[in-house]
Amino acid sequence: MAASAPTLLSTTSRLRVSSAAAFRAATAPLLRGEASEWVVRGEATVQVLGRSVRVRLRKRLRMPATRMEEMRATDVSIERGDNATGVLTVASRVSFFSRSSLELVQMGALRVHAYYDAGANDPAVPAAERRARAGRLSSSSVRVGTVLLPNYELRAGYNELEEQIHFDQSLGVEAQEAIGHFFGRWLSGYEQTLLCVGPVGNEAAFLDNISVTTTEVLGVPTPLFTGGLMAEEHTVRGWDVTTGASCDTFQQQTGRCVKGAVVYGKAPGRRSLLFRD
């Protein structure tokens, strides 16, 4: 240590959480984007002129806020659906920026509840208003499922993580309607805002329910339907829905011969889509 002058010391310490409630209260402001002040107290043994001396420490520690900015979900694709549970799993990559020097690493899997406001995400609502309305938990926010980050870390600067969104239709009729609105608008190419509240059921339990963030979910990059074809076979004769063969022009069988234009499209992601009604 330099005599009569400040000395910078670099230390690496392991923090053991003894009170989950106290730690949650202390870290919640940090994850809301608010700087906080902690007090470090203890005793240390130092060597002075060959002798061991006990020194009491009491220092105010300024903790920088951690705020995830510009969260965006891209490369969204439908992975799988489970008719038995009503859960539809969507995979994506979520990117965000952290201006804080405080980092959270090796946090394991992190889960948050996902909420969707169908009215705020209406395509007619301007983007700034959509983010403001959908970005706060209100009576019109409907829980639609859970977001899972399998390997959550928060680094200073740019971050990019794998993400899974589990849309759960068993949450009720409102959830089913909200999920329908979300996917309809996603397939139409509209950007939407999901509200994430949590974490919940985290491996580090003291982090549960301390953060509210929003994620901007981009719509499919190309139109779902890219073209169509209308000819005599489709509009006059029609085709048999049971065999796929062309129907007779003068002997139409009610209920079996259907007519209409043929449209062409491309399903987003790696899964096939089935449309009805």
N, C-alpha and C positions, 0 to 999 in steps of 0.2 A: 504494500500500500504506500502511496506517495505521502511524504510528510507535509502537513499543512495544506493539503490540496485534495480536491475530490478524486475519488478512485472509482472506476467502473468495474464492476464484478459481473461476470457471466455465470449463472448457475442453472442447473437442470434439476428440477425437483418433481417428485411424484405427489400428486394431491390425492389424499384419501378422503372420500366423502363419508362423514359420520352421521350427517343429518340430511336426508333427501329433501325435506321441506325447506330447510334453511338454504341449501344449495340452489334449489329451484327458484326461490325468491331472489337470490343474488344474481343468478344468470339470466333470468327472464328479461330484465332491461337490456342486457347485452344483445340478445337475439331479437329484440324489438328495434334495434338500431340506436339505443341510448347508452352513452358512456356511463361508467359506474366507478365508484371508488371503494376499494377493499382495504382492510387493515391487516397487515402481516405482523404477527407477534410471536416471540419465542426467545430461545436462548441458544447461543453458539459458543463453542470453545475455540479460541484463537491462540496462536503462539506469539508471544512478545518477549524478545530477548531470551529465548530459550525456555520461557516459562508459560505454562498454560493459564489462560485467563478466561473466565466466563463473562460473556457479554450479552446483555439483554437487548433484544431488538424490538422495535415498534415503529413500523413504517407504513405510511399511506401509499397504496398502490393504485395507480390510475389504470383502469381496465378499458381498453378501446372497444367500441361497439362492433358487433359483427352483423352486417345487414346484407342479405343476398339481393342484389339489384338486377333488374332486367332478366328475370327468369323466363326462359322460353323452352317449350317442349317441341322438338322437331323429330323427323323420321318416325312419325307415329304409325304404328301398324297393329292390326288385330292379330293376336297370338292364338287365343283359344277361347271357347265358350263351354260352359257346363250347364246343361239343362236341368240337372238335378239340384244344383245350388242356386242357379240363376246368376252366376258370376261370369262376366265377360272380361277377359284380361287383354289389356292393350300395352304394348311395349313402346318406349320412346327414349330419346336422349334429351336430358334437361341440361341447359347451360345457364350460368349466371355469373355475376361479377361481385367480388368482395373487395371493398376498399380498406378493410381493416387489417392490421398487422397480427391480430389474434387469429389463430388457426385451431381447428378441431380435427384431429386425425384419429384413425383407427377406432371409429365410433360404432362400427358394425352396421347391422341393418337398422334402418329408420323408417317408421310408418307414420303417416298422417292421415286424418280424415279429409276427404274431398267433398266440397260443397259447390253447387252450381245454381246460379240464378238465371232462370230461363228468360225472364223479362229484361234483365240488364244486358243479356247476351243477344238480344234481338238484333239481327243485321241492320235494322234501321237506326239503332242507337249509335251515336258517334263514338269513336274509339276511346277518347278521353273520358267521356261520361260512363262508358261501359266499364272501364277499369276502376273508376271511382265507386260505382254502385256495386259491381260484382266483387270488389276487393274488400268488402266489409261484411261481417256476419250479421244478417238481418232476418226478419220474419219470412222473407222471400227466398232465403238461401235454403236449398234442399240438399241433404246429405245423399250423395250418389255412390259412395264407395270409399276405397282406401288407396292411397298412393304409397308404394314401397320403393325405397332406395336401398338396394342390397348392400352396397358398400359406401356408406355415407362419409364424406370428408368435406371440410370447409377450408380451402386454402386461400391465401391472399392472392388477389388478382382473378384471372379467368378460371372458371371451373366447368367441367363437363362430366356428367355422371349418367349411368344407366338407370332407367326408371321403369316401374310397372304400375299401371293404373288398373285397379280391380273394380269395375262397375258392378254393383250388387243390386239386382232387381228385387231381391227379397226384402229390401228396406221399406217397401210399400208402394202404393199407387203413385204418390207424388214423385218418388224416386224413379219409377218406370217412365213417367211422362218426361221428367227432366233428362233422363238418359236418352230417350228418343229424340228430344230437341238437340241435345249435344251431338249425337251422331249424324242427324240430318244436316245440321249446319257444318259439321266437320267434312262430310262428304260433298257439301256444296262449296267448300273452299274458304269458309269464313274463319277468321281468327276469333278465339274465344278465351275467356278468363275463368280459370278454376281457382277456388279459394281453398287453401290447405291449412288445416288447424291441427296442432299437435306439438310434438310427436305423441303417439299412443303405442303402448306395448313395446317401448324401446328396450334394447338390451341394457342400456344405462338408464334405469328407471327414473333417476332424478331429473332427466330431461323431458319427461312427459308433460304435455299440455302447457308449454311456455311460449309458443310461437304461432303467429298467424302470418302467412305469406300468400302471395298470388303467383300463379303460373300462366303465362300466355301460351295457349295451345294453337299452333298453326293448322289451318285446314289443309286438305289434300292439295298438292301443287298443281295437278292437272285435273280438268273436268272429269267427272265420273263417266258421263256419256259424251262421246266424241263425234257421233254422226248417226245418220239414219237412212233408211231406204224405204221408198214407197212405190210399189208397182201393182199391176193387176192381181198378181198372185196373193198380195197381202190385203188389198182393199176390196176386191170384187169376189174372188173365190174363197179366200181364207184357207186355213189349214186345220186338220183334225188334231185336237189337243191330245188324243190318246195314241196316235201313231206318228204324227208329224207330217203326214202326207197331205197333198193339196186336196181341198174339197171340190166337189163338182159344182159348176157355176149355177146349175138349175135345180139341183137337189141338195139343198143345204140341210144339214142335220142339226136341229136346235140343241144347244148345249154342248155340241162337240166341235162345230166349226166356228173358229174365232177369226177376227179380222183386225188389222191395224198395222201400222208401220213397224218395220224392224229397226231397232236401234243398236248401236255399237258402243261398247264402253270397255273400261279396264278397271278391275278391282284393285284398290290400293292395298299395299302390303303383300303378304305371302298367303293369304287365305281367300277362298272363294266366298262370294256373297250371294244370298238368295233374297229376291225381292218378291213381295206379294201385296195385293190390294193397292 
